[in-house]
Amino acid sequence: MKFSAKIDRFVKDSPIKAIASVTLDGMFVVKNLRVVDGAKGCFVAMPQESYQDKQGKTCYRDTFFPMTPNARQALEAAVLSAYDVQMYENPPDWATEPEGILPMSL
């Protein structure tokens, strides 16, 4: 299966760094995958939906997920590669500013 990933938007001031979408074999699109900066580096989190359990607690479940470790690795590699390319070629303005220094408004 061929994965084609695209970064839809970047997220500022959050462990979530970007929101991505993936096209599967040119026939299906999965949206709202998240690039997350975790303790061991960036990883891809799958799209989720929330629901209330019987006790009223909010729970989450993935709405899309790879069935095999190889599929997960290929999907993650495609999304993280798209993230790296986008950050290099067209980073958001805030990603290139020195930390703690706000741009001046004219």
N, C-alpha and C positions, 0 to 999 in steps of 0.2 A: 504494500500500500504506500502511496506517495502522499506526503504531508507538505502542504504549502502554508507557511505561517505569515501573519501580518500583525504588526503592532497597531492597534486602533487608537490608543491614547496612553499617555504617561500619567502617573499619579505622583503628586508632590507630598513630601512630609509624611510618609507612610511606609510600613514594611512592604506593602504592595507597590511595586515599581511601575508596572504597566498592565494594561488589559489587551489581550490578543484574541485573534480569531484564527482558525485553522481550516483549510480546505482539504478534504479527504478525496484523493483520486480525482479531483476536479469535479466531483459530483455532489458532495455534501459539505456544509459549512457548520462549524461549531464555534459559537461566540462566547465571550466572557471567560476565557482562560486567564488566569492571573500569574504574572511573574512576581514572585515573592522573594525578598531578601531575607533568608533564614540564617540560623547560627552557623550552618556549614556552607553558606553561599546561596546563590539564586536557585530556585526550583520553580516548577510550574504547578499551580493548583488548578484543579478542574472546576468547571462551572457547578454551582450548587443552588439548591432551593432550600428554603427554611420551612419548618412546620412545627406545630405544637404537639407534644406528646400528651398522654393521658393526665399527667400531673401539671400540665400547663407550661412545661419547660420548652424553650425554643431549641430545636435540634436542626441539624443540617445534613443533607445528603447530596452526593455528587449526582448530577443529571447526565453526565457523560464521563466515561472512564475507559482506559485501555484494558483489554482482557489479559494481556501477557506482559511480562517484564520487557521483552524486546519492543513491543508496541509502545510502551510507556517511554522507553529510552529514545526511540525514534521521534515520538511526538515532542518530548522535552527538548531534544536536540534541535528540532526545527524551530520551536518557539524561542529558545534562548539564542539561537543564531540570528533570528530576525530581530530580537531585542538588541543584540550586540551591533548588528549592522545599522539599525536605526539610531542607536546612541552615537555611533561613530559618524554617520553621514548627515544626520539631521537631528541633533539632540535638542530637547526643549530648552528654552532660554534659561530657566532656573538651574539646569544641570551644568551650565558652563560658567555660572557666576561664582566668585569666591564665596565660601561659606560665611554666613553672617553679614554679608554686605548686600544691601538692597540696591537695585538700580535706581538712578535718579530719574524723576519724572520731569519732563519739560513742559 
